[in-house]
């Protein structure tokens, strides 16, 4: 399978921050970029993709920003991945088995779908199902257990100071 784009990591982290915001609060793309050490223009592209997928919404105006459109428990990791990297298959079979010098000499050598393709797509289906079963709330719960107290305080303070 292909490697997930770097935007998936950025989008998951930003969605997680948005999930931690109090109801009706927003955070600007600029502040999300600052929090994660990313360029604002790079991050805004991914925030727009989350908005296009109805995962987040952009609130306009000088006090505007981004917020989730629904509770964290209703946003799956797969939705975020697909918003950034698309819904198409990660593995694309180009049927190279039928293009080589040896196989082109044999008419209709392969009558069935490529068995490598079948296994790759089956594995991808399992991977997508695993992501479909995990939500942003699961990530918030993980963070409660795995993030150290000092880091929680520092990030929490940043969120408190920069939410709108």
Secondary structure, 3 states (H helix, E strand, C coil): CCCCCHHHHHHHHHHHHHHHCCCCCCECHHHHHHHHCCCHHHHHHHHHHHHHCCCEEEECCCCCEEEECCCHHHCEHHHHHHHHHCCCCCCCCCCHHHCCCCHHHCCCCCCCCCHHHHHHHHHHHHHHHHHHCCEHHHHHHHHHHHCCHHHHHHHHHHHHHHCC
